[in-house]
């Protein structure tokens, strides 16, 4: 995407959904998009979808996904990805290892690229903050909160800059 529309581009961000491929899972994912975040222009999934066929729940939307540590290899789902939207560059990677220093490990994977935003997952801990001119964004998990008190998803808005919002689901 080279040109941005007049209104901000709205991007749904999910990670660590860990769902089986079923009609219920498809409906759950689509409900997150259409009932919680709508309208959105694009969907990013930062890995641990677990069943790559679940991406079909988002038919009709441009979707970018990366593979997590729980995901099998799937055509078109790389380990990391760079997305250009207008003049902005978003890096996507799932992440690995303990939550401590996950941002540093993930950011190092894009050391040769000037990122405006780094979208990652793995920790199930929602994150939205700027550091050194980069928006670090982890939507948490809509299905497996682990040590968090709530499930969450994310929304990125791109217009004059990139803003992120973590949305608590419960």
OpenMM code with the backbone's topology and positions (N, CA, C; nanometers):
from openmm import Vec3, app, unit

residues = "UNK UNK UNK UNK UNK UNK UNK UNK UNK UNK UNK UNK UNK UNK UNK UNK UNK UNK UNK UNK UNK UNK UNK UNK UNK UNK UNK UNK UNK UNK UNK UNK UNK UNK UNK UNK UNK UNK UNK UNK UNK UNK UNK UNK UNK UNK UNK UNK UNK UNK UNK UNK UNK UNK UNK UNK UNK UNK UNK UNK UNK UNK UNK UNK UNK UNK UNK UNK UNK UNK UNK UNK UNK UNK UNK UNK UNK UNK UNK UNK UNK UNK UNK UNK UNK UNK UNK UNK UNK UNK UNK UNK UNK UNK UNK UNK UNK UNK UNK UNK UNK UNK UNK UNK UNK UNK UNK UNK UNK UNK UNK UNK UNK UNK UNK UNK UNK UNK UNK UNK UNK UNK UNK UNK UNK UNK UNK UNK UNK UNK UNK UNK UNK UNK UNK UNK UNK UNK UNK UNK UNK UNK UNK UNK UNK UNK UNK UNK UNK UNK UNK UNK UNK UNK UNK UNK UNK UNK UNK UNK UNK UNK UNK UNK UNK UNK UNK UNK UNK UNK".split()
positions = [
    Vec3(0.0846, -0.1174, 0.0000),
    Vec3(0.0000, 0.0000, 0.0000),
    Vec3(0.0888, 0.1232, 0.0000),
    Vec3(0.0795, 0.2005, -0.1037),
    Vec3(0.1642, 0.3178, -0.1132),
    Vec3(0.0955, 0.4449, -0.0673),
    Vec3(-0.0323, 0.4597, -0.0972),
    Vec3(-0.1030, 0.5812, -0.0607),
    Vec3(-0.1998, 0.5521, 0.0532),
    Vec3(-0.2043, 0.6430, 0.1483),
    Vec3(-0.2965, 0.6280, 0.2601),
    Vec3(-0.4258, 0.7025, 0.2296),
    Vec3(-0.5387, 0.6492, 0.2749),
    Vec3(-0.6655, 0.7207, 0.2563),
    Vec3(-0.6691, 0.8447, 0.3456),
    Vec3(-0.7709, 0.9295, 0.3227),
    Vec3(-0.7852, 1.0511, 0.4032),
    Vec3(-0.8102, 1.0199, 0.5497),
    Vec3(-0.8894, 0.9172, 0.5786),
    Vec3(-0.9124, 0.8769, 0.7177),
    Vec3(-0.8089, 0.7716, 0.7556),
    Vec3(-0.7804, 0.7573, 0.8848),
    Vec3(-0.6777, 0.6607, 0.9266),
    Vec3(-0.7101, 0.5184, 0.8811),
    Vec3(-0.6078, 0.4464, 0.8439),
    Vec3(-0.6191, 0.3046, 0.8106),
    Vec3(-0.6274, 0.2288, 0.9429),
    Vec3(-0.7274, 0.1440, 0.9574),
    Vec3(-0.7484, 0.0679, 1.0817),
    Vec3(-0.7055, -0.0771, 1.0597),
    Vec3(-0.6138, -0.1225, 1.1451),
    Vec3(-0.5563, -0.2565, 1.1303),
    Vec3(-0.5811, -0.3366, 1.2583),
    Vec3(-0.6542, -0.4463, 1.2462),
    Vec3(-0.6759, -0.5385, 1.3583),
    Vec3(-0.5478, -0.6186, 1.3784),
    Vec3(-0.5076, -0.6368, 1.5036),
    Vec3(-0.3866, -0.7129, 1.5341),
    Vec3(-0.4204, -0.8211, 1.6369),
    Vec3(-0.3902, -0.9456, 1.5987),
    Vec3(-0.4130, -1.0616, 1.6844),
    Vec3(-0.2829, -1.1389, 1.6983),
    Vec3(-0.2737, -1.2177, 1.8035),
    Vec3(-0.1618, -1.3092, 1.8215),
    Vec3(-0.2026, -1.4165, 1.9208),
    Vec3(-0.1349, -1.5278, 1.9149),
    Vec3(-0.1490, -1.6327, 2.0152),
    Vec3(-0.2946, -1.6736, 2.0374),
    Vec3(-0.3659, -1.6976, 1.9283),
    Vec3(-0.5057, -1.7384, 1.9412),
    Vec3(-0.5204, -1.8874, 1.9733),
    Vec3(-0.4250, -1.9709, 1.9339),
    Vec3(-0.4216, -2.1123, 1.9746),
    Vec3(-0.5564, -2.1827, 1.9590),
    Vec3(-0.6193, -2.1706, 1.8429),
    Vec3(-0.7515, -2.2305, 1.8233),
    Vec3(-0.7463, -2.3502, 1.7290),
    Vec3(-0.8356, -2.4471, 1.7483),
    Vec3(-0.8477, -2.5577, 1.6524),
    Vec3(-0.9222, -2.5088, 1.5284),
    Vec3(-0.9053, -2.5768, 1.4169),
    Vec3(-0.9770, -2.5403, 1.2953),
    Vec3(-1.1190, -2.5951, 1.3055),
    Vec3(-1.2133, -2.5077, 1.3383),
    Vec3(-1.3528, -2.5483, 1.3524),
    Vec3(-1.4425, -2.4316, 1.3153),
    Vec3(-1.5683, -2.4607, 1.2921),
    Vec3(-1.6647, -2.3547, 1.2611),
    Vec3(-1.6744, -2.2567, 1.3775),
    Vec3(-1.6685, -2.3065, 1.5013),
    Vec3(-1.6743, -2.2181, 1.6178),
    Vec3(-1.5545, -2.1240, 1.6226),
    Vec3(-1.4367, -2.1758, 1.5908),
    Vec3(-1.3160, -2.0927, 1.5912),
    Vec3(-1.3238, -1.9866, 1.4825),
    Vec3(-1.3703, -2.0247, 1.3632),
    Vec3(-1.3859, -1.9271, 1.2548),
    Vec3(-1.4812, -1.8164, 1.2984),
    Vec3(-1.5951, -1.8550, 1.3575),
    Vec3(-1.6949, -1.7571, 1.4007),
    Vec3(-1.6381, -1.6663, 1.5102),
    Vec3(-1.5635, -1.7234, 1.6037),
    Vec3(-1.5034, -1.6447, 1.7114),
    Vec3(-1.4093, -1.5389, 1.6553),
    Vec3(-1.3211, -1.5787, 1.5636),
    Vec3(-1.2249, -1.4843, 1.5064),
    Vec3(-1.2948, -1.3750, 1.4280),
    Vec3(-1.3921, -1.4134, 1.3481),
    Vec3(-1.4642, -1.3136, 1.2692),
    Vec3(-1.5429, -1.2192, 1.3599),
    Vec3(-1.6009, -1.2709, 1.4685),
    Vec3(-1.6719, -1.1853, 1.5637),
    Vec3(-1.5784, -1.0828, 1.6274),
    Vec3(-1.4538, -1.1240, 1.6572),
    Vec3(-1.3572, -1.0284, 1.7129),
    Vec3(-1.3380, -0.9100, 1.6194),
    Vec3(-1.3284, -0.9405, 1.4917),
    Vec3(-1.3046, -0.8357, 1.3931),
    Vec3(-1.4299, -0.7512, 1.3729),
    Vec3(-1.5423, -0.8168, 1.3484),
    Vec3(-1.6623, -0.7440, 1.3083),
    Vec3(-1.7429, -0.6877, 1.4248),
    Vec3(-1.7340, -0.7476, 1.5408),
    Vec3(-1.8118, -0.6979, 1.6546),
    Vec3(-1.7300, -0.6096, 1.7493),
    Vec3(-1.5997, -0.6294, 1.7546),
    Vec3(-1.5171, -0.5546, 1.8486),
    Vec3(-1.4389, -0.4428, 1.7797),
    Vec3(-1.3833, -0.4690, 1.6616),
    Vec3(-1.2926, -0.3738, 1.5987),
    Vec3(-1.3478, -0.3012, 1.4761),
    Vec3(-1.4556, -0.3497, 1.4191),
    Vec3(-1.5040, -0.2977, 1.2907),
    Vec3(-1.5264, -0.1469, 1.2958),
    Vec3(-1.4996, -0.0790, 1.1868),
    Vec3(-1.4466, -0.1327, 1.0627),
    Vec3(-1.2944, -0.1435, 1.0664),
    Vec3(-1.2415, -0.2424, 0.9971),
    Vec3(-1.0966, -0.2531, 0.9808),
    Vec3(-1.0653, -0.2681, 0.8324),
    Vec3(-0.9447, -0.2253, 0.7972),
    Vec3(-0.9004, -0.2303, 0.6588),
    Vec3(-0.8043, -0.3453, 0.6323),
    Vec3(-0.7484, -0.4020, 0.7403),
    Vec3(-0.6462, -0.5053, 0.7266),
    Vec3(-0.6372, -0.5813, 0.8579),
    Vec3(-0.5853, -0.7045, 0.8495),
    Vec3(-0.5668, -0.7858, 0.9696),
    Vec3(-0.4232, -0.8356, 0.9732),
    Vec3(-0.3601, -0.8252, 1.0909),
    Vec3(-0.2283, -0.8823, 1.1141),
    Vec3(-0.2429, -0.9902, 1.2205),
    Vec3(-0.1808, -1.1050, 1.1976),
    Vec3(-0.1773, -1.2109, 1.2995),
    Vec3(-0.0309, -1.2424, 1.3266),
    Vec3(0.0132, -1.2201, 1.4508),
    Vec3(0.1542, -1.2332, 1.4869),
    Vec3(0.1909, -1.3729, 1.5371),
    Vec3(0.1264, -1.4743, 1.4856),
    Vec3(0.1690, -1.6113, 1.5109),
    Vec3(0.0978, -1.6833, 1.6231),
    Vec3(0.1202, -1.8141, 1.6247),
    Vec3(0.0512, -1.9091, 1.7110),
    Vec3(-0.0989, -1.9095, 1.6850),
    Vec3(-0.1295, -1.9089, 1.5563),
    Vec3(-0.2653, -1.9343, 1.5098),
    Vec3(-0.2952, -2.0817, 1.5356),
    Vec3(-0.1949, -2.1665, 1.5220),
    Vec3(-0.1920, -2.3117, 1.5407),
    Vec3(-0.2467, -2.3855, 1.4185),
    Vec3(-0.3577, -2.3408, 1.3635),
    Vec3(-0.4148, -2.4005, 1.2428),
    Vec3(-0.4163, -2.2953, 1.1325),
    Vec3(-0.3214, -2.3014, 1.0368),
    Vec3(-0.3144, -2.1985, 0.9326),
    Vec3(-0.4437, -2.1832, 0.8523),
    Vec3(-0.5242, -2.2906, 0.8422),
    Vec3(-0.6501, -2.2808, 0.7681),
    Vec3(-0.7473, -2.1816, 0.8311),
    Vec3(-0.7255, -2.1472, 0.9579),
    Vec3(-0.8126, -2.0498, 1.0239),
    Vec3(-0.8017, -1.9102, 0.9628),
    Vec3(-0.6937, -1.8841, 0.8901),
    Vec3(-0.6820, -1.7539, 0.8248),
    Vec3(-0.7968, -1.7304, 0.7275),
    Vec3(-0.8596, -1.8387, 0.6798),
    Vec3(-0.9737, -1.8234, 0.5890),
    Vec3(-1.0936, -1.7586, 0.6585),
    Vec3(-1.0944, -1.7532, 0.7919),
    Vec3(-1.2005, -1.6819, 0.8635),
    Vec3(-1.2007, -1.5338, 0.8255),
    Vec3(-1.0880, -1.4855, 0.7753),
    Vec3(-1.0736, -1.3438, 0.7424),
    Vec3(-1.0868, -1.3167, 0.5929),
    Vec3(-1.1471, -1.4091, 0.5191),
    Vec3(-1.1688, -1.3861, 0.3758),
    Vec3(-1.2396, -1.2522, 0.3565),
    Vec3(-1.1947, -1.1783, 0.2596),
    Vec3(-1.2526, -1.0469, 0.2348),
    Vec3(-1.1686, -0.9341, 0.2923),
    Vec3(-1.0736, -0.9686, 0.3764),
    Vec3(-0.9822, -0.8690, 0.4335),
    Vec3(-0.8404, -0.8983, 0.3858),
    Vec3(-0.7596, -0.7950, 0.3613),
    Vec3(-0.6170, -0.8211, 0.3422),
    Vec3(-0.5603, -0.8724, 0.4751),
    Vec3(-0.4863, -0.9828, 0.4703),
    Vec3(-0.4326, -1.0444, 0.5914),
    Vec3(-0.2832, -1.0659, 0.5756),
    Vec3(-0.2092, -1.0324, 0.6814),
    Vec3(-0.0667, -1.0631, 0.6887),
    Vec3(-0.0468, -1.1454, 0.8160),
    Vec3(0.0264, -1.2552, 0.8038),
    Vec3(0.0501, -1.3411, 0.9199),
    Vec3(0.1943, -1.3885, 0.9189),
    Vec3(0.2450, -1.4151, 1.0385),
    Vec3(0.3759, -1.4782, 1.0536),
    Vec3(0.3573, -1.6047, 1.1366),
    Vec3(0.4533, -1.6932, 1.1232),
    Vec3(0.4470, -1.8216, 1.1918),
    Vec3(0.5020, -1.8099, 1.3335),
    Vec3(0.4298, -1.8692, 1.4275),
    Vec3(0.4743, -1.8756, 1.5657),
    Vec3(0.5356, -2.0102, 1.5974),
    Vec3(0.5840, -2.0263, 1.7185),
    Vec3(0.6505, -2.1500, 1.7575),
    Vec3(0.5550, -2.2693, 1.7638),
    Vec3(0.4237, -2.2461, 1.7708),
    Vec3(0.3257, -2.3541, 1.7755),
    Vec3(0.2635, -2.3814, 1.6383),
    Vec3(0.3060, -2.3066, 1.5365),
    Vec3(0.2469, -2.3177, 1.4037),
    Vec3(0.3273, -2.4108, 1.3139),
    Vec3(0.2573, -2.4940, 1.2357),
    Vec3(0.3283, -2.5733, 1.1349),
    Vec3(0.3685, -2.4824, 1.0186),
    Vec3(0.4646, -2.5262, 0.9410),
    Vec3(0.5012, -2.4512, 0.8207),
    Vec3(0.3793, -2.4466, 0.7291),
    Vec3(0.3534, -2.3309, 0.6709),
    Vec3(0.2395, -2.3144, 0.5809),
    Vec3(0.2794, -2.2194, 0.4693),
    Vec3(0.2378, -2.2487, 0.3459),
    Vec3(0.2705, -2.1592, 0.2347),
    Vec3(0.2197, -2.0176, 0.2622),
    Vec3(0.3048, -1.9196, 0.2375),
    Vec3(0.2657, -1.7807, 0.2530),
    Vec3(0.2688, -1.7282, 0.3956),
    Vec3(0.3144, -1.8121, 0.4908),
    Vec3(0.3223, -1.7675, 0.6302),
    Vec3(0.4686, -1.7785, 0.6739),
    Vec3(0.5437, -1.6692, 0.6578),
    Vec3(0.6870, -1.6707, 0.6907),
    Vec3(0.7129, -1.6543, 0.8401),
    Vec3(0.8362, -1.6685, 0.8794),
    Vec3(0.8755, -1.6480, 1.0190),
    Vec3(0.8757, -1.4992, 1.0563),
    Vec3(0.9087, -1.4150, 0.9617),
    Vec3(0.9034, -1.2711, 0.9840),
    Vec3(0.8655, -1.2039, 0.8537),
    Vec3(0.8176, -1.0808, 0.8658),
    Vec3(0.7647, -1.0131, 0.7478),
    Vec3(0.7792, -0.8627, 0.7652),
    Vec3(0.7978, -0.7941, 0.6532),
    Vec3(0.8012, -0.6483, 0.6513),
    Vec3(0.6858, -0.6016, 0.5631),
    Vec3(0.6068, -0.5092, 0.6167),
    Vec3(0.4919, -0.4560, 0.5447),
    Vec3(0.5118, -0.3059, 0.5297),
    Vec3(0.4968, -0.2563, 0.4079),
    Vec3(0.5044, -0.1121, 0.3816),
    Vec3(0.3623, -0.0601, 0.3643),
    Vec3(0.3279, 0.0412, 0.4419),
    Vec3(0.1976, 0.1064, 0.4303),
    Vec3(0.2252, 0.2554, 0.4221),
    Vec3(0.2041, 0.3118, 0.3028),
    Vec3(0.2411, 0.4511, 0.2814),
    Vec3(0.3899, 0.4661, 0.3050),
    Vec3(0.4276, 0.5622, 0.3882),
    Vec3(0.5689, 0.5835, 0.4205),
    Vec3(0.6118, 0.5078, 0.5457),
    Vec3(0.5272, 0.4207, 0.5959),
    Vec3(0.5534, 0.3505, 0.7218),
    Vec3(0.5944, 0.2060, 0.6964),
    Vec3(0.6837, 0.1586, 0.7816),
    Vec3(0.7327, 0.0219, 0.7723),
    Vec3(0.7001, -0.0512, 0.9016),
    Vec3(0.6304, -0.1637, 0.8864),
    Vec3(0.5937, -0.2468, 1.0006),
    Vec3(0.6674, -0.3788, 0.9888),
    Vec3(0.7357, -0.4172, 1.0938),
    Vec3(0.7981, -0.5487, 1.1011),
    Vec3(0.7088, -0.6399, 1.1827),
    Vec3(0.6933, -0.7626, 1.1359),
    Vec3(0.6128, -0.8617, 1.2088),
    Vec3(0.6972, -0.9850, 1.2367),
    Vec3(0.6893, -1.0327, 1.3602),
    Vec3(0.7579, -1.1554, 1.4001),
    Vec3(0.6840, -1.2078, 1.5230),
    Vec3(0.6868, -1.3374, 1.5435),
    Vec3(0.6182, -1.3911, 1.6613),
    Vec3(0.6982, -1.3663, 1.7884),
    Vec3(0.8247, -1.3997, 1.7845),
    Vec3(0.9097, -1.3897, 1.9027),
    Vec3(0.9346, -1.5277, 1.9617),
    Vec3(1.0236, -1.5327, 2.0599),
    Vec3(1.0610, -1.6603, 2.1204),
    Vec3(1.1271, -1.6343, 2.2549),
    Vec3(1.1340, -1.7390, 2.3337),
    Vec3(1.2025, -1.7309, 2.4618),
    Vec3(1.1191, -1.6654, 2.5699),
    Vec3(1.1810, -1.6393, 2.6849),
    Vec3(1.1081, -1.5792, 2.7972),
    Vec3(1.0672, -1.4351, 2.7651),
    Vec3(0.9655, -1.3841, 2.8363),
    Vec3(0.9187, -1.2476, 2.8091),
    Vec3(1.0257, -1.1399, 2.8297),
    Vec3(1.1169, -1.1636, 2.9231),
    Vec3(1.2232, -1.0663, 2.9455),
    Vec3(1.3066, -1.0535, 2.8177),
    Vec3(1.3226, -0.9325, 2.7727),
    Vec3(1.4037, -0.8977, 2.6554),
    Vec3(1.3498, -0.9517, 2.5235),
    Vec3(1.2209, -0.9909, 2.5179),
    Vec3(1.1633, -1.0374, 2.3917),
    Vec3(1.1658, -0.9252, 2.2879),
    Vec3(1.1423, -0.8016, 2.3313),
    Vec3(1.1459, -0.6896, 2.2374),
    Vec3(1.2833, -0.6736, 2.1749),
    Vec3(1.3860, -0.6861, 2.2559),
    Vec3(1.5222, -0.6718, 2.2049),
    Vec3(1.5537, -0.7821, 2.1036),
    Vec3(1.5161, -0.9069, 2.1355),
    Vec3(1.5415, -1.0178, 2.0424),
    Vec3(1.4658, -0.9973, 1.9115),
    Vec3(1.3377, -0.9607, 1.9222),
    Vec3(1.2561, -0.9413, 1.8021),
    Vec3(1.3083, -0.8235, 1.7193),
    Vec3(1.3402, -0.7138, 1.7852),
    Vec3(1.3887, -0.5951, 1.7144),
    Vec3(1.5209, -0.6234, 1.6429),
    Vec3(1.6067, -0.7030, 1.7036),
    Vec3(1.7360, -0.7370, 1.6425),
    Vec3(1.7181, -0.8113, 1.5101),
    Vec3(1.6079, -0.8812, 1.4937),
    Vec3(1.5807, -0.9523, 1.3674),
    Vec3(1.5591, -0.8566, 1.2507),
    Vec3(1.5332, -0.7306, 1.2809),
    Vec3(1.5095, -0.6289, 1.1773),
    Vec3(1.6174, -0.5212, 1.1807),
    Vec3(1.7374, -0.5573, 1.2231),
    Vec3(1.8448, -0.4588, 1.2426),
    Vec3(1.8833, -0.3854, 1.1143),
    Vec3(1.8584, -0.4454, 1.0001),
    Vec3(1.8958, -0.3801, 0.8747),
    Vec3(1.7823, -0.2956, 0.8157),
    Vec3(1.6692, -0.2842, 0.8890),
    Vec3(1.5520, -0.2127, 0.8400),
    Vec3(1.5152, -0.1037, 0.9409),
    Vec3(1.4768, 0.0108, 0.8912),
    Vec3(1.4290, 0.1177, 0.9779),
    Vec3(1.2779, 0.0998, 0.9968),
    Vec3(1.2383, 0.0474, 1.1133),
    Vec3(1.0976, 0.0209, 1.1404),
    Vec3(1.0301, 0.1406, 1.2055),
    Vec3(0.9020, 0.1560, 1.1747),
    Vec3(0.8169, 0.2503, 1.2462),
    Vec3(0.7372, 0.1773, 1.3536),
    Vec3(0.7126, 0.0480, 1.3309),
    Vec3(0.6339, -0.0318, 1.4243),
    Vec3(0.6830, -0.1757, 1.4196),
    Vec3(0.6923, -0.2383, 1.5353),
    Vec3(0.7262, -0.3798, 1.5459),
    Vec3(0.6096, -0.4513, 1.6120),
    Vec3(0.5452, -0.5402, 1.5373),
    Vec3(0.4345, -0.6207, 1.5882),
    Vec3(0.4901, -0.7592, 1.6205),
    Vec3(0.4640, -0.8040, 1.7429),
    Vec3(0.5113, -0.9354, 1.7844),
    Vec3(0.4102, -0.9981, 1.8794),
    Vec3(0.4341, -1.1222, 1.9170),
    Vec3(0.3454, -1.1944, 2.0077),
    Vec3(0.4262, -1.2758, 2.1063),
    Vec3(0.3898, -1.4019, 2.1203),
    Vec3(0.4579, -1.5041, 2.1991),
    Vec3(0.4390, -1.4926, 2.3496),
    Vec3(0.4531, -1.3766, 2.4072),
    Vec3(0.4499, -1.3629, 2.5527),
    Vec3(0.3080, -1.3618, 2.6096),
    Vec3(0.2088, -1.3365, 2.5250),
    Vec3(0.0687, -1.3203, 2.5670),
    Vec3(0.0500, -1.1965, 2.6545),
    Vec3(0.1493, -1.1108, 2.6583),
    Vec3(0.1446, -0.9897, 2.7393),
    Vec3(0.1251, -0.8700, 2.6456),
    Vec3(0.0118, -0.7993, 2.6571),
    Vec3(-0.0092, -0.6847, 2.5685),
    Vec3(0.0905, -0.5722, 2.5961),
    Vec3(0.1390, -0.5130, 2.4873),
    Vec3(0.2384, -0.4063, 2.4952),
    Vec3(0.2062, -0.3023, 2.3889),
    Vec3(0.2134, -0.1763, 2.4252),
    Vec3(0.1967, -0.0676, 2.3292),
    Vec3(0.2753, 0.0521, 2.3814),
    Vec3(0.3967, 0.0682, 2.3315),
    Vec3(0.4780, 0.1821, 2.3736),
    Vec3(0.5821, 0.2138, 2.2670),
    Vec3(0.6290, 0.3374, 2.2688),
    Vec3(0.7342, 0.3810, 2.1766),
    Vec3(0.8690, 0.3750, 2.2470),
    Vec3(0.9665, 0.3335, 2.1707),
    Vec3(1.1042, 0.3354, 2.2188),
    Vec3(1.1936, 0.3605, 2.0980),
    Vec3(1.2789, 0.4595, 2.1101),
    Vec3(1.3732, 0.4932, 2.0029),
    Vec3(1.3029, 0.5118, 1.8688),
    Vec3(1.1847, 0.5751, 1.8716),
    Vec3(1.1113, 0.6053, 1.7492),
    Vec3(1.0331, 0.4901, 1.6906),
    Vec3(1.0278, 0.3773, 1.7588),
    Vec3(0.9560, 0.2589, 1.7092),
    Vec3(0.8403, 0.2288, 1.8035),
    Vec3(0.7223, 0.2029, 1.7471),
    Vec3(0.6094, 0.1566, 1.8265),
    Vec3(0.6224, 0.0056, 1.8429),
    Vec3(0.6404, -0.0403, 1.9652),
    Vec3(0.6449, -0.1836, 1.9964),
    Vec3(0.5026, -0.2241, 2.0332),
    Vec3(0.4507, -0.3254, 1.9628),
    Vec3(0.3088, -0.3592, 1.9771),
    Vec3(0.2872, -0.5097, 1.9822),
    Vec3(0.2353, -0.5560, 2.0950),
    Vec3(0.1969, -0.6959, 2.1141),
    Vec3(0.0513, -0.6928, 2.1597),
    Vec3(-0.0410, -0.7553, 2.0825),
    Vec3(-0.1823, -0.7473, 2.1192),
    Vec3(-0.2223, -0.8358, 2.2366),
    Vec3(-0.1296, -0.9170, 2.2881),
    Vec3(-0.1677, -1.0138, 2.3904),
    Vec3(-0.2401, -1.1305, 2.3243),
    Vec3(-0.3294, -1.1944, 2.3959),
    Vec3(-0.4034, -1.3086, 2.3413),
    Vec3(-0.5520, -1.2964, 2.3720),
    Vec3(-0.6332, -1.3242, 2.2710),
    Vec3(-0.7786, -1.3208, 2.2874),
    Vec3(-0.8312, -1.4484, 2.3519),
    Vec3(-0.7465, -1.5504, 2.3642),
    Vec3(-0.7958, -1.6808, 2.4092),
    Vec3(-0.7179, -1.7432, 2.5241),
    Vec3(-0.5937, -1.6986, 2.5465),
    Vec3(-0.5089, -1.7627, 2.6470),
    Vec3(-0.4313, -1.6536, 2.7206),
    Vec3(-0.4907, -1.6020, 2.8281),
    Vec3(-0.4322, -1.4856, 2.8944),
    Vec3(-0.3120, -1.5192, 2.9816),
    Vec3(-0.2883, -1.6460, 3.0086),
    Vec3(-0.1778, -1.6890, 3.0953),
    Vec3(-0.1752, -1.6079, 3.2238),
    Vec3(-0.0734, -1.5288, 3.2467),
    Vec3(-0.0627, -1.4559, 3.3733),
    Vec3(-0.1358, -1.3216, 3.3714),
    Vec3(-0.1953, -1.2863, 3.2593),
    Vec3(-0.2671, -1.1589, 3.2499),
    Vec3(-0.4050, -1.1719, 3.3144),
    Vec3(-0.4597, -1.0618, 3.3587),
    Vec3(-0.5931, -1.0614, 3.4200),
    Vec3(-0.7049, -1.0559, 3.3156),
    Vec3(-0.6690, -1.0398, 3.1884),
    Vec3(-0.7695, -1.0244, 3.0839),
    Vec3(-0.7166, -1.0768, 2.9502),
    Vec3(-0.8084, -1.1075, 2.8596),
    Vec3(-0.7758, -1.1380, 2.7202),
    Vec3(-0.7695, -1.0051, 2.6459),
    Vec3(-0.6967, -1.0011, 2.5341),
    Vec3(-0.6865, -0.8752, 2.4617),
    Vec3(-0.6552, -0.8961, 2.3142),
    Vec3(-0.6857, -0.7927, 2.2372),
    Vec3(-0.6498, -0.7824, 2.0961),
    Vec3(-0.6011, -0.6397, 2.0751),
    Vec3(-0.5555, -0.6095, 1.9532),
    Vec3(-0.5015, -0.4767, 1.9304),
    Vec3(-0.5567, -0.4103, 1.8062),
    Vec3(-0.5408, -0.2803, 1.8028),
    Vec3(-0.5796, -0.1998, 1.6881),
    Vec3(-0.4682, -0.1003, 1.6600),
    Vec3(-0.4207, -0.0997, 1.5366),
    Vec3(-0.3259, 0.0014, 1.4904),
    Vec3(-0.4019, 0.0967, 1.3986),
    Vec3(-0.3748, 0.2249, 1.4117),
    Vec3(-0.4317, 0.3235, 1.3214),
    Vec3(-0.3173, 0.4014, 1.2597),
    Vec3(-0.3201, 0.4047, 1.1260),
    Vec3(-0.2140, 0.4719, 1.0521),
    Vec3(-0.2743, 0.5864, 0.9730),
    Vec3(-0.2261, 0.7044, 1.0015),
    Vec3(-0.2667, 0.8259, 0.9315),
    Vec3(-0.1462, 0.9155, 0.9302),
    Vec3(-0.1474, 1.0124, 1.0191),
    Vec3(-0.0288, 1.0965, 1.0409),
    Vec3(0.0446, 1.0339, 1.1589),
    Vec3(0.1148, 0.9274, 1.1329),
    Vec3(0.1814, 0.8500, 1.2364),
    Vec3(0.1087, 0.7174, 1.2583),
    Vec3(0.1622, 0.6379, 1.3490),
    Vec3(0.1022, 0.5092, 1.3841),
    Vec3(0.0662, 0.5135, 1.5321),
    Vec3(-0.0604, 0.4885, 1.5603),
    Vec3(-0.1058, 0.4799, 1.6987),
    Vec3(-0.1550, 0.3382, 1.7244),
    Vec3(-0.1330, 0.2907, 1.8446),
    Vec3(-0.1793, 0.1585, 1.8825),
    Vec3(-0.2707, 0.1652, 2.0030),
    Vec3(-0.3650, 0.0712, 2.0070),
    Vec3(-0.4569, 0.0595, 2.1201),
    Vec3(-0.4707, -0.0874, 2.1554),
    Vec3(-0.4561, -0.1191, 2.2818),
    Vec3(-0.4839, -0.2537, 2.3317),
    Vec3(-0.6289, -0.2547, 2.3778),
    Vec3(-0.7042, -0.3547, 2.3334),
    Vec3(-0.8452, -0.3641, 2.3677),
    Vec3(-0.8660, -0.4843, 2.4593),
    Vec3(-0.9086, -0.4553, 2.5818),
    Vec3(-0.9399, -0.5603, 2.6786),
    Vec3(-1.0711, -0.6260, 2.6401),
    Vec3(-1.0723, -0.7586, 2.6435),
    Vec3(-1.1943, -0.8310, 2.6077),
    Vec3(-1.2733, -0.8737, 2.7293),
    Vec3(-1.2119, -0.8873, 2.8442),
    Vec3(-1.2844, -0.9231, 2.9665),
    Vec3(-1.2098, -0.8760, 3.0885),
] * unit.nanometer
topology = app.Topology()
chain = topology.addChain("A")
for resn in residues:
    res = topology.addResidue(resn, chain)
    for name in ("N", "CA", "C"):
        topology.addAtom(name, app.Element.getBySymbol(name[0]), res)
